[in-house]
């Protein structure tokens, strides 16, 4: 699993919280391009990618779209402190779930575990 947020403190905070999920290894990235490169080389080890929407160079929707092109089965969660309208998601099936910041860590854990459990049931 990866958490991508250009604010490294937030990425590390999410990583720490998500590391509580059993049998899940979490990577934190502040650069979406580095996250994408890591995903390309390790895609079979990923079940979920969580990305902030606003990031320099490559926004969260663009990143999640590229990830879904590589492996459509990876769960993608977009997070943002900003209200995001439907126009962001039009003609895009790359976002499985949207979460509004600020998000309680307990809520983040619940949402991620739901998706991870759903994936495990499919296998």
C-alpha positions in Angstrom: 0.0 0.0 0.0 1.1 3.5 -0.7 0.2 6.9 0.7 1.0 9.9 -1.6 0.8 13.4 -0.3 3.1 16.3 -1.1 3.1 17.2 2.6 5.5 14.6 3.9 4.4 15.0 7.5 0.8 14.0 6.4 2.1 11.1 4.3 4.1 9.8 7.3 1.1 10.3 9.6 -1.1 8.3 7.3 1.6 5.7 6.9 2.0 5.3 10.7 -1.8 4.9 11.2 -2.2 2.4 8.3 0.7 0.3 9.5 -1.6 -0.9 12.2 -3.4 -3.0 9.7 -2.1 -6.6 10.0 -0.1 -8.0 7.1 0.0 -4.6 5.3 3.3 -2.8 4.4 2.8 0.9 3.8 5.0 3.2 1.8 4.8 7.0 2.1 5.7 9.3 -0.8 5.7 13.1 -1.1 6.5 13.0 -4.8 3.9 11.4 -7.1 6.4 10.6 -9.7 8.5 8.5 -7.3 5.3 6.8 -6.0 4.4 5.9 -9.6 7.9 4.6 -10.3 7.8 2.5 -7.1 4.4 1.2 -8.1 5.6 0.2 -11.6 8.4 -1.9 -10.1 6.3 -3.4 -7.3 2.8 -3.5 -8.6 2.1 -7.1 -7.6 2.7 -6.2 -4.0 0.1 -3.3 -4.0 -3.5 -3.7 -2.9 -4.3 0.0 -2.3 -3.0 3.5 -3.2 -4.1 6.6 -1.3 -3.4 9.9 -3.0 -4.0 13.5 -2.1 -5.7 15.4 -4.9 -3.5 18.6 -5.1 0.1 17.9 -5.7 2.7 19.6 -7.9 3.4 18.1 -11.3 0.9 15.2 -11.2 -2.4 15.6 -9.3 -4.0 12.7 -7.5 -6.5 11.8 -10.2 -3.7 11.7 -12.8 -1.6 9.5 -10.6 -4.4 7.1 -9.8 -5.3 7.0 -13.5 -1.8 5.9 -14.4 -1.8 3.3 -11.6 -5.1 1.9 -12.8 -3.7 1.6 -16.3 -0.9 -0.5 -14.9 -3.1 -2.6 -12.6 -6.8 -2.1 -12.6 -7.4 -4.2 -9.6 -5.6 -1.9 -7.2 -7.9 0.0 -4.9 -7.6 3.8 -5.3 -8.6 6.3 -2.7 -8.4 10.0 -3.3 -8.2 12.4 -0.4 -8.5 16.2 -0.4 -9.1 19.1 1.9 -10.9 20.9 -0.9 -14.5 20.3 -2.1 -14.1 18.4 -5.3 -17.0 18.5 -7.7 -18.3 15.8 -10.0 -16.3 17.3 -12.9 -13.1 15.8 -11.4 -14.6 12.3 -11.7 -16.3 12.7 -15.1 -15.1 10.2 -17.7 -12.8 8.8 -15.0 -13.1 5.4 -13.4 -9.8 5.6 -11.6 -11.0 6.6 -8.2 -12.7 3.9 -6.1 -13.3 6.1 -3.0 -13.1 9.8 -2.1 -12.4 10.9 1.5 -12.6 14.5 2.6 -9.8 15.9 4.8 -9.5 16.3 7.7 -10.2 12.7 8.3 -10.0 10.9 11.6 -7.4 8.2 11.5 -9.9 5.7 12.8 -12.2 6.5 9.9 -9.3 6.1 7.4 -8.4 2.7 8.9 -12.1 1.5 8.6 -12.4 2.6 5.0 -9.1 1.1 3.9 -9.8 -2.2 5.7 -13.2 -2.4 4.0 -11.5 -2.2 0.6 -8.7 -4.6 1.5 -11.2 -7.1 2.8 -13.3 -6.8 -0.4 -10.2 -7.5 -2.5 -9.2 -10.5 -0.4 -12.7 -12.0 -0.8 -12.4 -11.6 -4.6 -9.2 -13.7 -4.7 
